[in-house]
Amino acid sequence: MNDKPGLPARQVATRLLSAVVVSRTSLDGLTDRRSGHPAFRRLDARDQSLVRAILVSALRRRGTLDAILSECLERPLPGNADALHSLLHTAMAQILFLDVPDSAAVDLAVSQTHGDPRLQRFAGLVNAILRRVAREKDSLVARHGDPLIDMPQWLQERLLPAYGAEALASIAAAHRAIAPVDITVRDGDAGAWAERLGGHLLPLGAVRLEADPSRPVQEMPGFEDGAWWVQDAAAGIPARLFGAVAGARIADLCAAPGGKTAQLAAAGADVTAMDISASRLARLEENFQRLRLPVRALQGDIRQSDIVVDGAFDGVLLDAPCSSTGTIRRHPDVAYTKSAEEVEKLAEVQADLLWHAARAVRPGGILVFSNCSLDPAEGEAVVAAFLAAHPDFRRDPVKAEELPGLETAISPEGDVRTTPAMMPDTNPALAGLDGFYAARLLRQPATGG
């Protein structure tokens, strides 16, 4: 049975979907081609790509799939039927959202049930449900068009007070779309690279390409030569807030994987990259070898006094670990692996890290705090509490001319808050941004006594 073409990939997709939604395991970790789940690594590259496409679609439209499944059931699935639930979701995602023949998706799902002792008695049910989904796909999807159906309730409850119903619906709609690929050019003419790669030059200087699974970025011109690196346009904003940095001593304190570090180094800064994870820091150094940019890498926890020297840097960037809810359109598993409780815990970590990072800024220097969360608890609230406790720092408001094309992302206080609904385009595949928060803080010069 396992020799049936396409069956192992579907079995792996079902298994990994359960790992994400039941065990809250990272999708990127499970599908890493070097260190991911053993069953995934045993597949060939083509099947690995298929598995990832199935999982991303099943997670991105999980609410829609649940609603359609409920409509097709006479009675709910058994409470302990996680494997059956995941099997149906992976098959339905193929029928509704991927370019997979309906007959193949149905046949392989039924074959899965026959090959799994836990699922054999559900073979008829699976066959009936999937055949109905295939027959009525257009009307079923149309009846569940509200994008908020695909945003988990916990996340809606966190974000609704901050954004309001209309903006939240726009964010949810953006999460349904495949994110484009943005690249940052190391030096030279970004416009020329946009033309060469068939991309579009964005107002902030990044080059935007439509995502194309058949065209891995590693195989594109310029990648191996280190001419550019992949980085969402919003992720490029925090490093821009330092302004001209040539010759300045800048510390990037949670640096891996290194996109912002690379921006600073390419602009001529003397950069020290720090990260608590030795493996992530090693990957950063590997990236910098490809980019041929100088960097001083230091592994450790910035909360340790011997890691961060008081007043040692002209500028400090703290892109703090967070819930990553701003990256759901790229990483839809985040909506199901994170929780409101984790947001609150991470906000406490960010506050602690910011307190320690501040020590490293010289008087008159700049501290930029950022992260890729949509939740104000991890952004505005952290900075407000920090400023209230640190009178030697004040906000240095971001000006409209610093973010051409994204002026609406600047808050009344002068911070930056992007959302996936920003930067619209008539082509959804070229629209949107990651959700990011950034604040620029100035350590006030010491006054004479």
DOVO-648724 format. One line per field, with one value per residue (C-alpha): residue number from 1; residue in one letter; chain; x, y, z. Coordinates in steps of 0.1 Angstrom, whole numbers, padded with zeros to 4 digits, always signed. Layout:
% residues N
num = c(NUM | ...) .
residuo = c(A | ...) .
cadena = c(A | ...) .
east = c(X | ...) .
north = c(Y | ...) .
up = c(Z | ...) .
***
This chain:
% residues 449
num = c(1 | 2 | 3 | 4 | 5 | 6 | 7 | 8 | 9 | 10 | 11 | 12 | 13 | 14 | 15 | 16 | 17 | 18 | 19 | 20 | 21 | 22 | 23 | 24 | 25 | 26 | 27 | 28 | 29 | 30 | 31 | 32 | 33 | 34 | 35 | 36 | 37 | 38 | 39 | 40 | 41 | 42 | 43 | 44 | 45 | 46 | 47 | 48 | 49 | 50 | 51 | 52 | 53 | 54 | 55 | 56 | 57 | 58 | 59 | 60 | 61 | 62 | 63 | 64 | 65 | 66 | 67 | 68 | 69 | 70 | 71 | 72 | 73 | 74 | 75 | 76 | 77 | 78 | 79 | 80 | 81 | 82 | 83 | 84 | 85 | 86 | 87 | 88 | 89 | 90 | 91 | 92 | 93 | 94 | 95 | 96 | 97 | 98 | 99 | 100 | 101 | 102 | 103 | 104 | 105 | 106 | 107 | 108 | 109 | 110 | 111 | 112 | 113 | 114 | 115 | 116 | 117 | 118 | 119 | 120 | 121 | 122 | 123 | 124 | 125 | 126 | 127 | 128 | 129 | 130 | 131 | 132 | 133 | 134 | 135 | 136 | 137 | 138 | 139 | 140 | 141 | 142 | 143 | 144 | 145 | 146 | 147 | 148 | 149 | 150 | 151 | 152 | 153 | 154 | 155 | 156 | 157 | 158 | 159 | 160 | 161 | 162 | 163 | 164 | 165 | 166 | 167 | 168 | 169 | 170 | 171 | 172 | 173 | 174 | 175 | 176 | 177 | 178 | 179 | 180 | 181 | 182 | 183 | 184 | 185 | 186 | 187 | 188 | 189 | 190 | 191 | 192 | 193 | 194 | 195 | 196 | 197 | 198 | 199 | 200 | 201 | 202 | 203 | 204 | 205 | 206 | 207 | 208 | 209 | 210 | 211 | 212 | 213 | 214 | 215 | 216 | 217 | 218 | 219 | 220 | 221 | 222 | 223 | 224 | 225 | 226 | 227 | 228 | 229 | 230 | 231 | 232 | 233 | 234 | 235 | 236 | 237 | 238 | 239 | 240 | 241 | 242 | 243 | 244 | 245 | 246 | 247 | 248 | 249 | 250 | 251 | 252 | 253 | 254 | 255 | 256 | 257 | 258 | 259 | 260 | 261 | 262 | 263 | 264 | 265 | 266 | 267 | 268 | 269 | 270 | 271 | 272 | 273 | 274 | 275 | 276 | 277 | 278 | 279 | 280 | 281 | 282 | 283 | 284 | 285 | 286 | 287 | 288 | 289 | 290 | 291 | 292 | 293 | 294 | 295 | 296 | 297 | 298 | 299 | 300 | 301 | 302 | 303 | 304 | 305 | 306 | 307 | 308 | 309 | 310 | 311 | 312 | 313 | 314 | 315 | 316 | 317 | 318 | 319 | 320 | 321 | 322 | 323 | 324 | 325 | 326 | 327 | 328 | 329 | 330 | 331 | 332 | 333 | 334 | 335 | 336 | 337 | 338 | 339 | 340 | 341 | 342 | 343 | 344 | 345 | 346 | 347 | 348 | 349 | 350 | 351 | 352 | 353 | 354 | 355 | 356 | 357 | 358 | 359 | 360 | 361 | 362 | 363 | 364 | 365 | 366 | 367 | 368 | 369 | 370 | 371 | 372 | 373 | 374 | 375 | 376 | 377 | 378 | 379 | 380 | 381 | 382 | 383 | 384 | 385 | 386 | 387 | 388 | 389 | 390 | 391 | 392 | 393 | 394 | 395 | 396 | 397 | 398 | 399 | 400 | 401 | 402 | 403 | 404 | 405 | 406 | 407 | 408 | 409 | 410 | 411 | 412 | 413 | 414 | 415 | 416 | 417 | 418 | 419 | 420 | 421 | 422 | 423 | 424 | 425 | 426 | 427 | 428 | 429 | 430 | 431 | 432 | 433 | 434 | 435 | 436 | 437 | 438 | 439 | 440 | 441 | 442 | 443 | 444 | 445 | 446 | 447 | 448 | 449) .
residuo = c(M | N | D | K | P | G | L | P | A | R | Q | V | A | T | R | L | L | S | A | V | V | V | S | R | T | S | L | D | G | L | T | D | R | R | S | G | H | P | A | F | R | R | L | D | A | R | D | Q | S | L | V | R | A | I | L | V | S | A | L | R | R | R | G | T | L | D | A | I | L | S | E | C | L | E | R | P | L | P | G | N | A | D | A | L | H | S | L | L | H | T | A | M | A | Q | I | L | F | L | D | V | P | D | S | A | A | V | D | L | A | V | S | Q | T | H | G | D | P | R | L | Q | R | F | A | G | L | V | N | A | I | L | R | R | V | A | R | E | K | D | S | L | V | A | R | H | G | D | P | L | I | D | M | P | Q | W | L | Q | E | R | L | L | P | A | Y | G | A | E | A | L | A | S | I | A | A | A | H | R | A | I | A | P | V | D | I | T | V | R | D | G | D | A | G | A | W | A | E | R | L | G | G | H | L | L | P | L | G | A | V | R | L | E | A | D | P | S | R | P | V | Q | E | M | P | G | F | E | D | G | A | W | W | V | Q | D | A | A | A | G | I | P | A | R | L | F | G | A | V | A | G | A | R | I | A | D | L | C | A | A | P | G | G | K | T | A | Q | L | A | A | A | G | A | D | V | T | A | M | D | I | S | A | S | R | L | A | R | L | E | E | N | F | Q | R | L | R | L | P | V | R | A | L | Q | G | D | I | R | Q | S | D | I | V | V | D | G | A | F | D | G | V | L | L | D | A | P | C | S | S | T | G | T | I | R | R | H | P | D | V | A | Y | T | K | S | A | E | E | V | E | K | L | A | E | V | Q | A | D | L | L | W | H | A | A | R | A | V | R | P | G | G | I | L | V | F | S | N | C | S | L | D | P | A | E | G | E | A | V | V | A | A | F | L | A | A | H | P | D | F | R | R | D | P | V | K | A | E | E | L | P | G | L | E | T | A | I | S | P | E | G | D | V | R | T | T | P | A | M | M | P | D | T | N | P | A | L | A | G | L | D | G | F | Y | A | A | R | L | L | R | Q | P | A | T | G | G) .
cadena = c(A | A | A | A | A | A | A | A | A | A | A | A | A | A | A | A | A | A | A | A | A | A | A | A | A | A | A | A | A | A | A | A | A | A | A | A | A | A | A | A | A | A | A | A | A | A | A | A | A | A | A | A | A | A | A | A | A | A | A | A | A | A | A | A | A | A | A | A | A | A | A | A | A | A | A | A | A | A | A | A | A | A | A | A | A | A | A | A | A | A | A | A | A | A | A | A | A | A | A | A | A | A | A | A | A | A | A | A | A | A | A | A | A | A | A | A | A | A | A | A | A | A | A | A | A | A | A | A | A | A | A | A | A | A | A | A | A | A | A | A | A | A | A | A | A | A | A | A | A | A | A | A | A | A | A | A | A | A | A | A | A | A | A | A | A | A | A | A | A | A | A | A | A | A | A | A | A | A | A | A | A | A | A | A | A | A | A | A | A | A | A | A | A | A | A | A | A | A | A | A | A | A | A | A | A | A | A | A | A | A | A | A | A | A | A | A | A | A | A | A | A | A | A | A | A | A | A | A | A | A | A | A | A | A | A | A | A | A | A | A | A | A | A | A | A | A | A | A | A | A | A | A | A | A | A | A | A | A | A | A | A | A | A | A | A | A | A | A | A | A | A | A | A | A | A | A | A | A | A | A | A | A | A | A | A | A | A | A | A | A | A | A | A | A | A | A | A | A | A | A | A | A | A | A | A | A | A | A | A | A | A | A | A | A | A | A | A | A | A | A | A | A | A | A | A | A | A | A | A | A | A | A | A | A | A | A | A | A | A | A | A | A | A | A | A | A | A | A | A | A | A | A | A | A | A | A | A | A | A | A | A | A | A | A | A | A | A | A | A | A | A | A | A | A | A | A | A | A | A | A | A | A | A | A | A | A | A | A | A | A | A | A | A | A | A | A | A | A | A | A | A | A | A | A | A | A | A | A | A | A | A | A | A | A | A | A | A | A | A | A | A | A | A | A | A | A | A | A | A | A | A | A | A | A | A | A | A | A | A | A | A | A | A | A | A | A | A | A | A) .
east = c(+0000 | +0028 | +0043 | +0013 | +0027 | +0020 | +0009 | +0040 | +0038 | +0002 | +0009 | +0037 | +0015 | -0012 | +0013 | +0029 | -0004 | -0013 | +0021 | +0015 | -0021 | -0020 | +0016 | +0021 | +0053 | +0068 | +0061 | +0096 | +0112 | +0093 | +0100 | +0136 | +0155 | +0185 | +0171 | +0133 | +0111 | +0128 | +0097 | +0098 | +0136 | +0132 | +0110 | +0125 | +0127 | +0095 | +0074 | +0089 | +0077 | +0042 | +0040 | +0049 | +0023 | -0004 | +0005 | +0006 | -0028 | -0044 | -0032 | -0039 | -0075 | -0080 | -0112 | -0127 | -0119 | -0134 | -0166 | -0169 | -0162 | -0189 | -0214 | -0206 | -0210 | -0242 | -0226 | -0193 | -0161 | -0152 | -0133 | -0102 | -0100 | -0071 | -0055 | -0088 | -0093 | -0058 | -0063 | -0095 | -0080 | -0049 | -0071 | -0096 | -0068 | -0056 | -0091 | -0100 | -0068 | -0040 | -0035 | -0040 | -0065 | -0096 | -0096 | -0060 | -0067 | -0097 | -0081 | -0050 | -0069 | -0090 | -0058 | -0045 | -0075 | -0071 | -0034 | -0039 | -0056 | -0070 | -0088 | -0099 | -0135 | -0137 | -0129 | -0165 | -0170 | -0137 | -0147 | -0182 | -0170 | -0143 | -0164 | -0190 | -0163 | -0150 | -0185 | -0195 | -0161 | -0170 | -0203 | -0188 | -0159 | -0182 | -0205 | -0175 | -0160 | -0155 | -0117 | -0121 | -0132 | -0095 | -0082 | -0083 | -0106 | -0077 | -0060 | -0091 | -0097 | -0061 | -0061 | -0097 | -0093 | -0062 | -0072 | -0110 | -0133 | -0126 | -0088 | -0088 | -0108 | -0083 | -0055 | -0073 | -0078 | -0041 | -0033 | -0051 | -0028 | +0005 | +0033 | +0056 | +0094 | +0113 | +0150 | +0175 | +0203 | +0237 | +0251 | +0246 | +0214 | +0183 | +0164 | +0187 | +0182 | +0144 | +0147 | +0170 | +0149 | +0116 | +0106 | +0092 | +0111 | +0093 | +0094 | +0118 | +0143 | +0135 | +0128 | +0096 | +0090 | +0060 | +0065 | +0072 | +0078 | +0094 | +0120 | +0139 | +0157 | +0189 | +0189 | +0183 | +0210 | +0229 | +0221 | +0253 | +0273 | +0259 | +0245 | +0212 | +0194 | +0157 | +0141 | +0105 | +0103 | +0089 | +0117 | +0141 | +0126 | +0143 | +0178 | +0168 | +0159 | +0195 | +0200 | +0236 | +0257 | +0290 | +0317 | +0293 | +0295 | +0262 | +0252 | +0224 | +0215 | +0192 | +0207 | +0200 | +0193 | +0210 | +0191 | +0191 | +0228 | +0236 | +0218 | +0239 | +0271 | +0264 | +0258 | +0293 | +0286 | +0310 | +0286 | +0286 | +0260 | +0249 | +0225 | +0217 | +0215 | +0249 | +0233 | +0214 | +0246 | +0265 | +0239 | +0243 | +0280 | +0274 | +0251 | +0277 | +0304 | +0281 | +0273 | +0310 | +0303 | +0323 | +0307 | +0318 | +0297 | +0292 | +0271 | +0255 | +0226 | +0225 | +0211 | +0245 | +0266 | +0298 | +0280 | +0269 | +0294 | +0279 | +0278 | +0299 | +0278 | +0266 | +0235 | +0218 | +0191 | +0170 | +0148 | +0133 | +0119 | +0081 | +0049 | +0056 | +0019 | +0030 | +0044 | +0013 | +0008 | +0043 | +0041 | +0004 | +0013 | +0020 | -0018 | -0020 | +0013 | +0011 | -0014 | -0026 | -0006 | +0026 | +0021 | +0020 | +0051 | +0070 | +0062 | +0078 | +0109 | +0110 | +0108 | +0137 | +0158 | +0151 | +0163 | +0196 | +0200 | +0196 | +0228 | +0249 | +0239 | +0262 | +0247 | +0235 | +0232 | +0202 | +0182 | +0158 | +0133 | +0114 | +0097 | +0073 | +0043 | +0009 | +0000 | +0005 | +0014 | +0046 | +0052 | +0037 | +0031 | +0067 | +0081 | +0057 | +0067 | +0104 | +0102 | +0083 | +0111 | +0141 | +0141 | +0174 | +0157 | +0132 | +0113 | +0129 | +0098 | +0101 | +0094 | +0072 | +0101 | +0120 | +0094 | +0083 | +0052 | +0046 | +0038 | +0005 | +0026 | +0039 | +0018 | +0009 | +0037 | +0063 | +0066 | +0062 | +0035 | +0030 | +0003 | -0001 | -0029 | -0006 | +0010 | -0020 | -0016 | -0041 | -0022 | -0027 | +0006 | +0025 | +0006 | +0012 | +0039 | +0048 | +0034 | +0062 | +0066 | +0096 | +0104 | +0135 | +0147 | +0174 | +0196 | +0199 | +0234 | +0247 | +0244 | +0273 | +0274) .
north = c(+0000 | +0024 | +0019 | +0038 | +0069 | +0100 | +0081 | +0086 | +0123 | +0124 | +0103 | +0126 | +0157 | +0142 | +0133 | +0167 | +0186 | +0168 | +0177 | +0214 | +0217 | +0191 | +0193 | +0230 | +0221 | +0247 | +0240 | +0253 | +0230 | +0199 | +0207 | +0217 | +0197 | +0192 | +0188 | +0183 | +0154 | +0121 | +0111 | +0144 | +0142 | +0107 | +0122 | +0134 | +0172 | +0172 | +0154 | +0177 | +0207 | +0191 | +0183 | +0219 | +0233 | +0210 | +0220 | +0257 | +0256 | +0235 | +0258 | +0291 | +0280 | +0259 | +0277 | +0274 | +0237 | +0231 | +0249 | +0229 | +0197 | +0204 | +0211 | +0177 | +0157 | +0144 | +0142 | +0155 | +0134 | +0115 | +0137 | +0115 | +0115 | +0139 | +0117 | +0115 | +0152 | +0159 | +0134 | +0151 | +0186 | +0177 | +0161 | +0189 | +0215 | +0197 | +0197 | +0232 | +0252 | +0233 | +0222 | +0185 | +0164 | +0158 | +0121 | +0117 | +0136 | +0114 | +0081 | +0087 | +0098 | +0066 | +0046 | +0062 | +0051 | +0015 | +0016 | +0029 | +0006 | +0036 | +0049 | +0018 | +0020 | +0056 | +0047 | +0051 | +0083 | +0098 | +0088 | +0103 | +0136 | +0142 | +0133 | +0159 | +0185 | +0179 | +0181 | +0213 | +0230 | +0264 | +0268 | +0254 | +0279 | +0308 | +0301 | +0306 | +0338 | +0358 | +0359 | +0361 | +0324 | +0316 | +0336 | +0317 | +0332 | +0338 | +0360 | +0379 | +0387 | +0400 | +0422 | +0435 | +0462 | +0475 | +0475 | +0475 | +0452 | +0466 | +0466 | +0432 | +0417 | +0432 | +0416 | +0383 | +0386 | +0393 | +0362 | +0341 | +0352 | +0337 | +0361 | +0375 | +0372 | +0404 | +0408 | +0434 | +0442 | +0443 | +0472 | +0486 | +0492 | +0475 | +0487 | +0467 | +0436 | +0441 | +0441 | +0411 | +0390 | +0401 | +0418 | +0451 | +0479 | +0489 | +0525 | +0515 | +0500 | +0463 | +0441 | +0422 | +0389 | +0366 | +0335 | +0306 | +0271 | +0259 | +0287 | +0283 | +0315 | +0296 | +0290 | +0327 | +0348 | +0367 | +0345 | +0324 | +0355 | +0372 | +0401 | +0400 | +0383 | +0375 | +0399 | +0411 | +0448 | +0455 | +0436 | +0461 | +0491 | +0488 | +0490 | +0521 | +0540 | +0545 | +0567 | +0570 | +0545 | +0545 | +0540 | +0538 | +0510 | +0492 | +0461 | +0438 | +0420 | +0393 | +0391 | +0357 | +0350 | +0383 | +0403 | +0435 | +0428 | +0426 | +0459 | +0477 | +0461 | +0469 | +0505 | +0507 | +0502 | +0484 | +0457 | +0433 | +0406 | +0388 | +0359 | +0335 | +0305 | +0291 | +0272 | +0303 | +0324 | +0298 | +0301 | +0339 | +0336 | +0312 | +0337 | +0365 | +0344 | +0342 | +0379 | +0387 | +0412 | +0417 | +0409 | +0403 | +0375 | +0368 | +0341 | +0346 | +0360 | +0398 | +0397 | +0386 | +0415 | +0403 | +0402 | +0438 | +0465 | +0498 | +0526 | +0506 | +0513 | +0543 | +0523 | +0492 | +0472 | +0449 | +0429 | +0410 | +0374 | +0375 | +0357 | +0363 | +0370 | +0395 | +0367 | +0345 | +0350 | +0334 | +0311 | +0301 | +0276 | +0306 | +0311 | +0275 | +0271 | +0304 | +0315 | +0346 | +0333 | +0330 | +0366 | +0378 | +0358 | +0370 | +0406 | +0402 | +0387 | +0417 | +0442 | +0425 | +0424 | +0461 | +0471 | +0453 | +0465 | +0501 | +0499 | +0493 | +0526 | +0555 | +0589 | +0605 | +0571 | +0554 | +0523 | +0507 | +0482 | +0461 | +0428 | +0410 | +0408 | +0424 | +0426 | +0460 | +0441 | +0432 | +0466 | +0499 | +0487 | +0475 | +0508 | +0529 | +0510 | +0513 | +0551 | +0556 | +0539 | +0554 | +0592 | +0592 | +0579 | +0596 | +0587 | +0600 | +0601 | +0586 | +0612 | +0606 | +0612 | +0583 | +0558 | +0568 | +0549 | +0538 | +0571 | +0556 | +0531 | +0559 | +0562 | +0596 | +0590 | +0584 | +0547 | +0523 | +0497 | +0478 | +0452 | +0425 | +0446 | +0475 | +0481 | +0468 | +0457 | +0447 | +0414 | +0398 | +0379 | +0412 | +0428 | +0431 | +0433 | +0414 | +0429 | +0448 | +0472 | +0495 | +0524 | +0547 | +0558 | +0584 | +0581 | +0617 | +0631 | +0635 | +0670 | +0687 | +0692) .
up = c(+0000 | +0008 | -0026 | -0042 | -0059 | -0038 | -0007 | +0015 | +0010 | +0021 | +0051 | +0061 | +0056 | +0078 | +0105 | +0105 | +0105 | +0138 | +0152 | +0145 | +0158 | +0186 | +0198 | +0188 | +0170 | +0146 | +0109 | +0099 | +0124 | +0111 | +0075 | +0077 | +0050 | +0072 | +0107 | +0103 | +0110 | +0099 | +0078 | +0060 | +0054 | +0038 | +0010 | -0022 | -0028 | -0050 | -0023 | +0004 | -0015 | -0019 | +0018 | +0027 | +0002 | +0017 | +0052 | +0045 | +0028 | +0055 | +0082 | +0063 | +0057 | +0088 | +0098 | +0064 | +0063 | +0097 | +0086 | +0054 | +0072 | +0098 | +0069 | +0054 | +0086 | +0100 | +0134 | +0148 | +0145 | +0177 | +0202 | +0200 | +0162 | +0157 | +0129 | +0110 | +0114 | +0100 | +0071 | +0061 | +0063 | +0042 | +0015 | +0015 | +0012 | -0019 | -0035 | -0026 | -0027 | -0046 | -0081 | -0073 | -0093 | -0072 | -0080 | -0068 | -0035 | -0028 | -0038 | -0018 | +0013 | +0012 | +0007 | +0039 | +0059 | +0047 | +0057 | +0092 | +0118 | +0136 | +0105 | +0086 | +0099 | +0085 | +0049 | +0037 | +0056 | +0042 | +0006 | +0009 | +0024 | +0000 | -0031 | -0019 | -0013 | -0049 | -0064 | -0045 | -0040 | -0054 | -0035 | -0003 | -0003 | -0013 | +0017 | +0040 | +0026 | +0058 | +0063 | +0100 | +0099 | +0094 | +0124 | +0157 | +0183 | +0208 | +0182 | +0173 | +0210 | +0213 | +0182 | +0179 | +0206 | +0190 | +0153 | +0152 | +0132 | +0097 | +0100 | +0116 | +0087 | +0063 | +0082 | +0082 | +0044 | +0039 | +0059 | +0033 | +0005 | -0004 | +0007 | -0020 | -0018 | -0009 | -0013 | -0001 | -0024 | -0008 | -0029 | -0063 | -0082 | -0067 | -0098 | -0120 | -0099 | -0101 | -0138 | -0139 | -0116 | -0131 | -0098 | -0087 | -0069 | -0037 | -0023 | +0005 | -0019 | -0016 | -0047 | -0046 | -0065 | -0068 | -0047 | -0071 | -0055 | -0088 | -0086 | -0053 | -0043 | -0039 | -0076 | -0087 | -0101 | -0075 | -0045 | -0045 | -0052 | -0021 | -0041 | -0021 | +0007 | +0014 | +0038 | +0040 | +0033 | +0068 | +0084 | +0067 | +0085 | +0120 | +0106 | +0085 | +0117 | +0126 | +0096 | +0083 | +0101 | +0082 | +0108 | +0137 | +0163 | +0162 | +0182 | +0169 | +0201 | +0189 | +0155 | +0139 | +0111 | +0103 | +0077 | +0097 | +0107 | +0070 | +0063 | +0089 | +0077 | +0041 | +0051 | +0066 | +0103 | +0126 | +0136 | +0166 | +0162 | +0194 | +0198 | +0226 | +0202 | +0191 | +0161 | +0149 | +0152 | +0132 | +0104 | +0106 | +0101 | +0072 | +0056 | +0060 | +0043 | +0013 | +0015 | +0020 | +0047 | +0079 | +0112 | +0148 | +0161 | +0199 | +0214 | +0247 | +0267 | +0267 | +0303 | +0315 | +0325 | +0308 | +0274 | +0271 | +0280 | +0294 | +0268 | +0243 | +0212 | +0192 | +0183 | +0196 | +0178 | +0198 | +0175 | +0204 | +0204 | +0201 | +0192 | +0155 | +0148 | +0122 | +0100 | +0099 | +0062 | +0058 | +0088 | +0093 | +0120 | +0143 | +0147 | +0162 | +0180 | +0200 | +0226 | +0245 | +0276 | +0255 | +0243 | +0279 | +0288 | +0258 | +0266 | +0300 | +0283 | +0259 | +0287 | +0305 | +0273 | +0266 | +0301 | +0295 | +0259 | +0271 | +0291 | +0260 | +0244 | +0249 | +0259 | +0227 | +0210 | +0195 | +0207 | +0183 | +0197 | +0173 | +0167 | +0143 | +0166 | +0158 | +0195 | +0212 | +0244 | +0228 | +0212 | +0224 | +0259 | +0263 | +0251 | +0272 | +0304 | +0295 | +0290 | +0322 | +0341 | +0322 | +0322 | +0305 | +0273 | +0251 | +0220 | +0187 | +0164 | +0130 | +0102 | +0072 | +0048 | +0063 | +0051 | +0016 | +0006 | +0042 | +0059 | +0073 | +0092 | +0115 | +0147 | +0162 | +0188 | +0160 | +0162 | +0133 | +0131 | +0098 | +0092 | +0065 | +0050 | +0041 | +0007 | -0014 | -0050 | -0077 | -0078 | -0043 | -0049 | -0048 | -0019 | +0018 | +0045 | +0076 | +0107 | +0125 | +0154 | +0158 | +0181 | +0180 | +0214 | +0221 | +0252 | +0262 | +0265 | +0301 | +0314 | +0331 | +0368) .
***
